[in-house]
Amino acid sequence: MRSHRASATSAQSAERSELPPSASPGSVGYLGEESMMLQNPRALQPDDETEAETAEFYAKALLSTGAVTLPSQMLVAALTDAYFEHIHLHQPLVDRSDFERFQSPLLVHCVCMLASAYGHRRGGVSQLSAAKKYYLKAKLLLATEHERNKLVVLKALCLMTCRSMIEPTVICLDSLWHWLGAASRYAIHMGLHKEATYRGNQDAGTRRRMWWHLFNQDKLVSFCYGRPQMIHVHDTDVQPLSQSDFPEEHPDNNIFIERTKLCMIFGQLADGRYNPNLSYGDIVPIGQAYETWLCELPAELTLQHADSKPYRRVVSELHILYYACLLIYQLSLMKVEPVSSSARATFEECVQTASHLIRVFEEIHYRNDVLYMAPINAWFCYLAGVVQIRARATFSGQGGRFDDNLEVVRIVLQELSATVPSSALVLGNLKRAELSGGTLPGQYSAQSANPPADGLINSEANNEQNMTAESVAGPDGRRSTSNILSGLGEGMDSSSLLWPASLIADGSVTFDFGDVFVDQIFQYQ
């Protein structure tokens, strides 16, 4: 073991000596033109005594934990293959070449963490337990700045944003939210938000893929968690992805390219989420953009049919993202529909879209592929399930169809709980929503631990006849829940309702988990 560590250290020393100036430890981060801080080519020399103490402290920590020791080559090869088979097409953050000449302990542990968390149990160890072992080592290597190649560090940070080791309700530095923030800031520090930094760079394609990965994750996670975005379209001028941004041109590269196009459209919804003046005319073009995306989708990525294309989970996941984005768009449209009859028609479209979404999940379940799906799919599945619950209460004569769909949702979420920590939380929320009888928020609030003083217990105004244009959008274009539910204070916004927090998080934790849309679904009848 000692000789293996020594050889790895020697190899890493050689790797460090080959680093280009831009990746060296003393390289200067991006500073905008408006910054008052001038880049001084003569970097300040660090205090030798302080540096030595820090290095000794880090060395002891790494040695005692074995963080720099690599798993067996056989295991690394197996998990690396699993990453490229199941994860890489949707999140192409590393290439095969990253593991050929030199294996960075940081990068190896990150890839092993991701690959271990997907699929079925190996050797009797749960997926999350296996992944946690590699996660802790990667986290320590990042904290001690053991890896000196800045591009490798960013790759590792991006890999850390691909899943969470803990439920999103827990406030800590192990959350996906934390790693996404760290990776995004690190990328901006490297100037990856500006197209000028890519010109003439031999790693431009890799950098562009990482930037757009962070952009995609930011849009999806901010909506899923109901939190503000960290990356805004107007802050970046990076060119869209193309085949030239990959090591080799291949039709499968289009999966990530098309995924990014979807997230760019989705980002327009995210930008308008906190806009009090958002209008019907602002949202409609987003739906047209989704139609264009679907029409222009490469033939090999269209959703398969039994008599034409073979099943591919990665293609199915792309369409799950499409249906989820379309569903969120339709729910957003309901907030600003000009007339109540339009809102009803849009809700019927929501139900249809959610049903399509569930059908794709169902096929993945039949193929025994649920455990290879990305964690964000748990939220998509939950959102489709909430729509089914609302539809079952609204269209009482079709209850059987919605019951079947809800059973699929429950099965998928139950399977995902083995690999996605938040799935159990989401499944519990779905069960509580079902127990409410589909008349939320009124009945649920009456039964919850929250006092009924919020007025939700009396929701007779929440019916189809009383849904006027003003009751949907409010006089200023916002959804004013005081117009929909009786007993609420004048002008109270949906963010102040206690129901979403009590439904989404157990106990007394106030946690925003995409409440805007869940709240909107249950306000419609």
Secondary structure, 3 states (H helix, E strand, C coil): CHHHHHHHHHHHHHHHHCCCHHHCCCCCCCCCCCCCCCCCCCCCCCCHHHHHHHHHHHHHHHHHHCCCCCCCHHHHHHHHHHHHHHCCCCCCCCCHHHHCCCCCHHHHHHHHHHHHHCCCCECCECHHHHHHHHHHHHHHHHHCCCCCCHHHHHHHHHHHCCCCCCCCCCCCCCCHHHHHHHHHHHHHHCCCCCHHHHCCCCCHHHHHHHHHHHHHHHHHHHHHHCCCCCCCHHHCCCCCCCHHHCCCCCCCHHHHHHHHHHHHHHHHHHHHCCCCCCCHHHHHHHHHHHHHHHHCCCHHHCCCCCCCCCCCHHHHHHHHHHHHHHHHHHHHHHHCCCCHHHHHHHHHHHHHHHHHHHHHHHHHHHCCCHHHCCCHHHHHHHHHHHHHHHHHHHCHHHHHHHHHHHHHHHHHHHHHCCCCCHHHHHHHHHHHHHHCCCCCCHHHHHHCCCCHHHCCCCCCCCCHHHCCHHHHHCCCCCCCCCCCCCCCCCCCCHHHCHHHHHHHCCCCCCCCCCHHHHHHHHHCC
